[in-house]
Amino acid sequence: MDRDVLGDDASSLEPGRSCVLPPTRRGVSGDTHAWPIRYRPSWEREIYMADASAAGQDATVRISAVIPTLNEAKNVGFVLQAMPACVDEVIIVDGHSLDGTVDAARAVRPDVRVVRQVRRGKGNALAAGVLAAQGEYVVLLDADGSMDPDEMHRFVEALDQGAEYVKGSRFHRKGGSDDLTRTRSLGNACLNGLTNVLFGTTFTDLCYGYNALRRDRAHVLGLPDPHLPSRTSLWGDGFEVETLINIRAAKAGLVIAEVPSHEHRRLHGQSNLNTFRDGLRVLRTILREHRNWRTRSRVDLREPRLEVRVSEGVTDSSAEAQVA
């Protein structure tokens, strides 16, 4: 695989104004998170806009955060409160939650943008969120509190240094997890090793969803059209989406970087992850992508696949969007 990889510790780069973070690192004790509650002060926003303007960038929206949600009312507010000041736009992609997730998000962050899913599944949510995003950089993270927004500067710094796609890794020497079982760790190692052999990659964590990318490279991932109604899930709509994105980013020749990330236990509720069912789905994804890779040409970087549809302040992944 002909692919550029940034240094194995992109997080060691000197932090700049690209992502303004709280002054101290936070830890976790048991299931109790201690992330900061902080919004962007007006003076920080003015400084950032001045720096971006001087660099010839669009200072309106530089960093977008996309967060899929499904019945995460007890968790999403905490994640939004912890969002670093560098984030210009927060998008939650809701799978028709029944517990008031959208209201909980708006109570904490009134400027949050809401995208309604047409189909089900995390992959469909991410596709809809990425297409709705307006930022130059798009950061993907979960709503359950397992991914610390305080780590976002690592992804932004890697993108600033030239990466086109940045992967979080729990198995990086400075990463870790409070949630991985031995069975899941073994399965991840096997699937990760298989991917590296088949595609010539050097990934250390294949099945982790804390990632970031340049928005103008999103089309090379070839995610299913989130606007397309379907009674059944399409390929790429489910939990296999992280594997799908990683492999297609490599196949497309994107500049990829890995940064360390620590996975915490979710704050409240039960995960929808099924170790064996989703593991088999990831395996099928790897084999299918390898088969397609051998028979099809590389995705054309010049052909964006989808368009964003916006209606009355609420972005919806359906053509007949209604204001939430």
N, C-alpha and C positions, 0 to 999 in steps of 0.2 A: 504494500500500500504506500503510495507516494503522498505523504502527508507531513505537514510541519507540526511540531509539538513545542509549545513553550516550555520553559524550565519547570522542573517538577515541584517548585515551590513558588508559584506566582504570588502567594500570600505574603512573601517576604519583601515584596516591592515596597518602596517608600509610599505611604498613603498621601494622596493629594486632596484637592478640593473636589475630586470627582465624586466622592461619597463621604458626606459629613456624618461621623458616627459619635455616639456617646463617648466620653473620655476614658471610661474604664471598661474592662471586660467583665462579663457577667457569668456566673456559674449556675449550676443546678444542684439542688440537694433533694434527692429522692424524686418525687413527682412535682415538686414546687419549683416553678420557674421564677427567675428574678431578672427578666429583661427590663429595659428602661421603658418608660412612657414619655415619649417626646415627639413633638411636632416641629416642623420647619419654622424657625423664627423668620420674620420678614427680612431682617438684615442678612441672614444666611442666603435667602433666596436672591436678594439683590446682588450679593457678591458672586454667587454662582452664575447668574445671568450675565454679569459683566465679564466674567472669565470666559464663558461660552461664546459670547458675542465677539470677544477679542480673538478667539480661535476660529471664528467663522462658522460656528455651529448654530443649529436651531435651539435657542435657549428656552423655548416654550415647553417642550417635553423631551427630556433626554433619557430618563430611566423610567420604565414601566414595570410594575410588579403584577404578575398574573397568578391568581390563587383560586384553584377549583374548590368548590364547596358543595357538600351534601349533608344536611343536618349537622352543621358545625356551630350552632348558635352559642354553645358554651365555650368555644375555642377561638372563633374567628376574631372576636373583639380584642382578645389578648394579642394576637398576632399583629393586628392592625395598629394597636397602640405601640408596639415595639418597632414599627417600621422606621428605618433610618431617615434622616432629613433629606438625603439625596434623592429619594424617590419622588418623582414628579406626578406620577399617575398610578393609582391602585385599581385593578380590575378584579372583581370576583366573578367567577363563572359558576352560576348556581344550577344544580341539577334538580330544580323544583323541590327544594327543601320544605319540610312540613313543620319545622320547629322554630321558624322565625329567624333563620340565619341572615337573610337580607336585612331585616330590621335591626338585628344586633350589630351588623357591620355598619350600617348607616348611623346608628346611635353613637358609635365611636368615631367614625370618620365620615362625615356628611358628604365629602367630595368623592366618595368611592363610586366607581362606575360599575354597573351591574349588567352582566351578559346572561341571557337565558339560554340554556341548552335546548336543542331540538331532539338530539338522541341522548342516550345514556353513556356513561363511561368517562374515565379520566382523560383518555386520549381525545375524545370529542371536546371535552372542556378545555383542554390545552390548545387545541386547534382553534377553537372559537376565540379564546382569550388572546392568542398571539395575533390573530387577524384583526382584532379590535384595538390592539395596542398602538399607540402613537409614538412611543419613545424610540430613540435610536437603539437603545439596549432594552432587552426584555428579559426579566428575571422570573423564573418559574419556581414556586415553592408551595408547600402544603398548608392547609388551614388548621391542622390539628395541634400545632405547637411543637412538632418534632424538629422543625428546622428553624434555627435561630436567625432572625433578620439581621442581627449584629454581625453576621459573617458576610453580608452582602458586599462589603467593600472588596473582598478578595476576588469576587467575580468581576466587579466593575474594573478593578485594577488590571486584571488579565485582559479584558476587552480593550482597555485603554492602551495596553502594550502590544496589541495587534491580533489577539485571538478573535476568531469569528464565532466560536462555540466553546463554552466553559462548563465543565462537569464538576460537580461536587463529588468528593470521594470520602467515604467513611474508612477506607483502608489505606488512605494516604498516611504517611508516618506521623502526621500531626492531626489526623482525623480520629474518629471513633464512633461508637454507638452504645446507647444504653438499652437498645430494644432488640438487637439481633440475637436470635437463638443460635445454638450450634448447628441445627439443621439448616436454617436459612443461610448462615455463613458458609457452610459447606456447599449448598446449592449455588449460591452466588459465585463462589470460587470456581466451581465446575463450569458454569455457564459463561463466566468471564473468560476463563482459559480457552474454552471452545471458540468464543468470538475472536480472541486475539490470534488464535491459530488460523482460523478461516479467513480473516480479513486483514491480517498483518498489523493489527492495532496493538497498543500497549496500555489498554484500559486497566484500572485497578478496581473499579466499582461499576458494574454494568446496570444495576437495578436500583438506582437512587434518583429521586426526582428533583433535587435542588440543582438547577442548571440555569444557564443564561446564554443568550445569543444575540447577535446583531439582527435587527428586524429585517434588514434588506437581504438576509440570507435564509429567512424562514421558508421561502418557497422551495428550496432544494430538498427539504425534508419530505415533501410529497404527502403531507397528512391528509386524511379524507376530508372532503368538503363538509364543514360543520353546518352549512345551510341545507344540506340535502336531507329531507325527511326519510326515515326508514323505520319500519317496525322492528327490525333486528339491528344489532350492532355491526358496523363495518370494520374491516381489518384496520387496526390502529386505534380503535375507539376505547380499548380497555387498558388494563394495567401494563400491558406489553409496550405501551407507548414510550417509556423511557429507553428500553432496549432498541426500539425502532428508531428513535431519534438519534441515539448514539451511533448506530450502525450506518444510518443514512448520511449523517454528518461526515463520517469517515469516508464513505463511498463517494461523496461529492467532493472530497478533497479539501474540506474546510480546515482552517488552522484551528487546532483543538488544544485546549489547556485543561489540566485537572488542578483543582485546589482542594485543600483539606476541609472537611466539614464534620461536625459532631452531631449525630442524630440523638435526640432526646426521646423519652417516652411521650406519647400523646397525652394531652392534658386531661381530657374527659372522653368517655365513650369507648367503643370497640372499633378496631380497624376492620375494614372490609377486605383486607388481604387474606387470601387463602394460599398457604405455602405451596401445596402440591398442585392445585389447579392452576394457579398463576405461574408456577415454575414450569409446568408443561407448556403453557401458552408462550412463555418466553423462549423455550427451546424451539417451538414451532416457528416463532418469529425469526430466530437466528438462522434456522435451516432454510426457511422460505426466502429470506433476504439474500442468503448466499446463492441460492438457486437463481433468483432473479438477477443478481449481480453478474452471474456468468453468462446470462442470455440477453441482457439489455444494456444499452449504453448508459453513460453517466447522465444524470439529470442536467438539463440545460439551465445554467445560471441566469440566462437572459429571459426566461419565460416564467414570470410569476403566475401562480396557478389560480389564486383566489382573490376576491375583492372583499373589502370591509363594508358592512352595511350598518348605518347608524340611524336611530330614530329618537327624536325628542329627548335627548339627554341620557337615554338608556340604550346600550348596544345590545342587539339580540342576534342570535345565530340563525334566526328564521327570517324568511322574506316578509312575513306578516307580523313584524315585531310590534308588541304593545308596550306602553310605558308601564314600568313596574310600580 
